Amino acid sequence: MNMIEVLNTFLVKIQDQAHVLPLIHQADVQINLRCGEQIVQLIIKNSTIMSLQNSEVQPSKYEITGSPAAMKQLLNGTERLRVLEQQGRLKVSAPLRTILLLESIFFLTKAQEHPLAKII
């Protein structure tokens, strides 16, 4: 699964996660996600989150760069952004406040079983 497919899955999942949406209510962030030659821009603005791919990508002062495996872990919410950065698997150029916001968004959006699924 390439980064665009993983990102698209993330974008679908976040719409089902009502508890995450207040985090992006006041956010205004543009960040480029770079995996080799592939660049996707994630835009969080006016309570929405969307992506632009390759030819549509605008220059951004914030960027996350890393391997496809590390990017997948980030977008799936299976590992925290700062942990991946500390391990040297992702390089992040953004202010700490932005990093913490993105980490919260990615981690809280991870695929989770519905709490009642185990009971039924």
PyMOL commands that set and color helices and strands:
alter all, ss='L'
color gray80, all
select helices_A, chain A and resi 3-15+21-24+54-56+68-76+81-86+96-108+115-118
alter helices_A, ss='H'
color red, helices_A
select strands_A, chain A and resi 28-35+38-45+48-53+63-66+90-93
alter strands_A, ss='S'
color yellow, strands_A
deselect
rebuild
show_as cartoon
